[in-house]
Structure formats: C-alpha cells, structure tokens
C-alpha cells in the first residue's frame, strides 16, 4: 500500500558480529522505504523462547506489528507462537531455512525464511583457503546466495 506505513519488530541474536551483520543487511533494504517503520528490536539470544518473549512484548506494546523479523529461524518460530497465542495476523520471517521451520511454513505457522546454503559457504571458504595458500588474493567479503522460502515454494525444499 503506497501511503500506509508498515511496522516491523526485529529480533536480534546475542549482540555481536553475526547478529549485527544480519540486521545491517535487513536495514540496507528496509531503510530505502520511508513507509516502513521499525517499532523496536531486542535480543532473542538465538533461542525460540527468547523470540517468543520479545514478540509477546512487542505485540502488547504496539497496536499493530505487521512483520516480526528474527535473525534466526528458532527465534522466528518462537515469535510465530506468540503471534498465534495473541490471535494476531502478524507475519513472521526467519533466517536460515532450517528443516523444522520449513515444516512450520508448510503448516502456515511461520510466514517465510531466508534460506542460507552452508554447503555453498563451505565451498567458498575452501576456495579462499586454496587461493591464500597459493599466494593469490582473496576477497575480504564474500556473499552467498539467499532464497526466500514461503508457502508458494516450501514443497521444493522439504524433500
């Protein structure tokens, strides 16, 4: 909706590099959209219970939360549980593409997950090690692909 403001609550991991990078990447996109407002954030400590507790607090503190973005699937699953218990229609988005989260997506509990591909990460890491040992330059930063998995394509990833 062009003029309406969408509200997002962000559940981070334990403060540190990994969590910070995921949040920064998310902000790179949403900050380009003035109609998206982050209404709060907090650390869920990479745990389902942490995600659930923060989501409960966010849903009580805000009249409307359109999306809860958690930087891990476990925290998104906890947030989804809180959303269900509150009777809200808030979307939940996780990050990892874990198999149990994919089942929750198929069941309509979690909205989506940004899947990462550890096998691809491993290939890139090994190539960088080889390049380093061969005296070649290595990239300071390597980006790996992400795939949005939601109800429309989750079946492709459950096999």
C-alpha positions in Angstrom: 0.0 0.0 0.0 1.7 3.2 -1.2 0.9 5.5 1.6 0.3 3.2 4.5 3.1 2.6 7.0 4.2 -1.0 7.6 5.6 -1.7 11.1 8.3 -4.2 11.8 9.8 -5.5 15.0 13.3 -7.0 14.8 14.5 -9.9 17.0 18.3 -10.0 17.0 20.6 -12.7 18.3 23.2 -12.1 21.0 24.8 -8.8 20.2 27.9 -9.4 18.1 29.2 -9.7 14.5 26.9 -12.4 13.2 23.7 -10.8 14.5 24.8 -7.3 13.6 25.6 -8.3 10.0 22.2 -9.9 9.5 20.4 -6.8 11.0 22.5 -4.5 8.9 21.7 -6.4 5.7 18.0 -6.2 6.5 18.3 -2.4 7.2 20.0 -1.9 3.8 16.7 -2.8 2.2 14.1 -1.5 4.5 15.8 1.8 5.0 15.1 2.6 1.4 11.4 2.6 2.1 10.1 5.5 4.1 6.8 3.8 4.7 8.4 1.1 6.7 8.8 1.8 10.4 10.9 -0.3 12.8 8.9 -0.1 16.1 11.5 -1.8 18.2 14.1 -4.5 18.5 15.7 -6.7 21.1 18.0 -9.7 21.5 16.3 -13.1 21.5 19.7 -14.8 22.2 19.2 -17.2 19.2 16.6 -19.1 21.2 12.9 -19.9 20.5 11.9 -18.8 24.0 13.7 -15.5 23.6 11.9 -14.9 20.3 8.6 -15.7 21.8 9.1 -13.5 24.8 10.2 -10.5 22.7 7.3 -11.0 20.3 4.8 -11.1 23.2 6.2 -7.8 24.5 6.2 -6.2 21.0 2.6 -7.2 20.3 1.4 -5.8 23.6 3.4 -2.6 23.2 2.3 -1.8 19.7 -1.2 -1.5 18.3 -0.1 -3.1 15.0 3.0 -5.0 14.1 2.9 -6.1 10.5 6.1 -8.2 10.5 8.4 -9.7 13.0 11.8 -10.3 11.5 14.1 -12.6 13.5 17.7 -13.2 12.5 17.3 -16.9 13.1 14.6 -19.4 12.4 14.4 -20.6 16.0 13.6 -17.1 17.2 11.1 -16.7 14.3 9.4 -19.9 15.4 9.1 -18.5 19.0 7.7 -15.3 17.6 5.2 -17.2 15.5 4.0 -19.0 18.6 3.4 -15.6 20.3 1.6 -14.3 17.3 -0.7 -17.3 17.3 -1.4 -17.1 21.0 -2.2 -13.4 20.7 -4.6 -14.1 17.9 -2.8 -11.6 15.6 -2.1 -11.8 11.9 1.4 -10.6 12.1 3.8 -12.1 9.6 7.0 -13.8 10.8 10.2 -14.0 8.9 13.2 -16.1 10.0 16.7 -16.6 8.6 18.4 -20.0 8.0 16.0 -22.2 6.2 16.1 -24.9 8.9 14.0 -28.1 8.1 11.7 -27.7 11.1 11.0 -24.1 10.1 10.1 -25.3 6.6 7.5 -27.6 8.2 6.2 -24.6 10.1 6.0 -22.7 6.9 4.1 -25.5 5.2 1.7 -25.6 8.2 1.1 -21.9 8.0 2.7 -21.1 11.3 5.8 -19.2 10.1 5.4 -16.9 7.1 8.8 -17.3 5.5 12.5 -18.0 6.0 15.5 -16.6 4.2 17.4 -19.8 3.5 21.2 -19.8 3.6 23.2 -22.5 2.0 26.0 -23.9 4.2 27.4 -26.2 1.5 27.9 -23.1 -0.7 29.5 -21.3 2.2 31.9 -24.2 2.7 32.9 -24.3 -1.0 33.7 -20.5 -0.9 35.7 -20.9 2.3 37.7 -23.8 0.9 38.4 -21.9 -2.4 39.6 -18.9 -0.3 41.9 -21.1 1.7 43.3 -22.6 -1.5 43.8 -19.2 -3.0 45.5 -17.9 0.1 47.9 -20.9 0.3 48.6 -20.4 -3.4 49.6 -16.8 -2.7 46.6 -15.4 -4.5 44.5 -12.5 -3.4 41.3 -13.3 -1.6 38.2 -11.2 -1.3 37.7 -9.5 2.1 34.0 -10.1 1.9 32.1 -13.0 0.2 28.4 -13.0 -0.3 26.5 -16.2 -0.6 23.0 -16.6 -2.1 19.8 -16.4 -0.1 16.5 -17.9 -1.1 13.1 -16.7 0.2 11.1 -19.8 1.2 7.4 -19.3 1.8 4.2 -21.2 1.2 4.5 -20.9 -2.5 7.8 -22.8 -2.8 8.3 -24.6 0.5 7.5 -28.0 -1.1 10.6 -27.8 -3.2 12.8 -27.7 -0.1 11.1 -30.3 2.1 12.3 -33.4 0.2 
